[in-house]
Amino acid sequence: MSELSALNGAAFQGTVTVEDAGLQGMITLRGDLASAKLAKAVKAATGLAIPAQRKIGFGDDRALAWMSPDELLILTPYEDAPAIAAKLAQALQGEHALVQNMSDARAMFRLAGAPGVLREVLAKLAPVDLSAEAFGPGDFRRTRLAQVAGAFWFDDSTTARVICFRSVADYAYKLLCVSAEEGGEVGFYG
């Protein structure tokens, strides 16, 4: 397991703050999301129920995101990811499922700022309706950030999280920073 996050604590202050969120446990779980056995295993390992399509559920120090019709993303403290992945793999033996600790393959960023500006920074990069009526806390989007795959959600109205593959973390970070530069505001979201 890694000792350093993808960008080792990089931070930028523009219209919003963009920062490397540090090491984050991330487990990919693929399988039949309608399976009672899978739902029970996920609940036992995370304390969370399988979220609805394009949603994310939060617990004390964990989150569970819907990635696709057969994929979930489990967010957990970095040091807990190997044990949770092993627990899930054990519980899902005999079930058509895949459990993989992806913690060192992905990077996470935290964005913080005024609600309208925060939405605008993300909207410049992703083809997602980011109006407050269409996207709020609890919503999750797996999408493109300019030319790379990524996903994001709002923790609350002033904080968002963005994930991408670690191999493109520097590019994604720079995209977010350019989008958050002072003077580039459009003012669409208020």
PyMOL commands that set and color helices and strands:
alter all, ss='L'
color gray80, all
select helices_A, chain A and resi 36-46+78-91+103-105+115-123+166-179
alter helices_A, ss='H'
color red, helices_A
select strands_A, chain A and resi 11-13+17-20+25-31+56-58+63-68+71-76+97-101+106-112+140-145+148-156+159-165
alter strands_A, ss='S'
color yellow, strands_A
deselect
rebuild
show_as cartoon
